[in-house]
């Protein structure tokens, strides 16, 4: 096969390859792995976003998603879901993809086990969430 034909073939394959199968910086869209939760000694401390951590809130820590991003987390064992806001960085324990607040872990019914296999999907990026809030305030006027 000639070089131009090979290059055309590679380009054709890439053109029809779904974006989620190509490595990207937003790998958490539909990412599956292990979630853990935190609370207790962190309750009341400042998070990476500057907010005070509320262990009963619906928040989470993620290593790379922008702070303020909303994600849907699904417990793959029981199908329970919860939407949380990324307001902290972590997890720092190997093999974990997200660290949930105790309140979010309770919604997923994973408190007893401490960890769960989950799917994490981005619901709204930080800027989208702000736009929705502004639009709803304007609608009430």
N, C-alpha and C positions, 0 to 999 in steps of 0.2 A: 504494500500500500504506500502511495506517495505521501510525502509530508503534508501537502495542502489537503488531501483527502482525510488524513488522520486528524488534522486540526479541525476540519469541518465536522467530522464525526464526534469529536470530543465536545465541540461547541453545541451540537445538536443534543447530545446527552444532557449537558448542563442546562440547556434551555428548557428541557422538559422534566427536570428533576425538581420535585417539590422542595421549597425553601427549607422546610423543617429537617430535611435529610442532609442539608449542607451545614457545616459548622457555622454558627453565628454567635454574636455577642449576647443575644437574647435566648439562651438555651433553656430558660425556665418555662417557656411557653409549652405546656404539655410534658414537662419533665417529670419522670417518676423516680422515686427513691425513698429514703428513710427520713421521717420527720421525728423530731424530739420536741420537748417543751421545757420552758424554764419559768421560774417564779421565785417564791421565797425570798432569798437573800438579795435578789435584784429588784424587788418591789420598791417603788419610790425613787430608784436611781435614774439618772438621766440616760436616755438612749442616744444613739448616734444622731437622731434627728433633733435632739434637744428636748424632746418631750420626756416627762416622767413616766417610767415604766409602771403600768398597771397590770398586775398579773391576771386580773379578771377581765381585762379588755380583750378585744379581738385584733391583736397585732402579731407581728412576726419579725424575725431577723432573717436576712438573706445576705449572702456575700456580695452580689453584684447588681441586683435590681435597684433602680433608683428609689431613694427614700420617698414615701408617699404613694408608691405603686400599690394598687389593690390586686390581690390574687385570690383565686378560688382554690381551696385545698380539699381534696377528696380522699377519704380513708378508703383504700382499695379493699380492705377486708370486709367492711360493713356498709360501704356506700354513703356514709354520712359526709356532708360537705359543710364548709364554713368559708366566708369571705373575710379576709384579714388585710390590714394595711401594713406594708413594710415600713417599720420605723426604727429598725436597729440593724446592726451588722452581725453576722455569724451564720450558721453555727461554726464553732471552732473544734468540734469533735469530729474525727475522721468519718467519712462516709455519709454524713447527714447533708440533706439538701435545703432544709428549712428548720428553723427553731421557732416554735409557736409559743404564744402566751398560754398560761394555764387555762384561761377562759376558753381560748380557741381549742385547746386539746380536749377540754371537757365536751365541747360541741361535737368533736369527732369521736368521742367515747374511747379515748386512748390513754386516760390517766393511769389506769391500772398497769398497763404494759410499759408505759413510759416512752415507747417509740411505736411508730406505725409506718407501714408502706403506704405512700401517698402519691397522688398526682397533683402537680402545681400548675395552674393555668393563669396567665395574666388576664385580668378583667379590665383594668384601666390603668394607663400610665399616669404618673403624677400630674402632668398638664391636662390630661383628659378629665381627671377627677375634679380639678379646680374649675374647668369649663362647665361641667355639669352642675356644680354648686352655684356658680354665678347665674347660669341659665334658670335654675329653679328659683333663685331669689328674684330674678326679673319677672318670672311668670306670676309670682304672687302679688306684684305691684299693681 
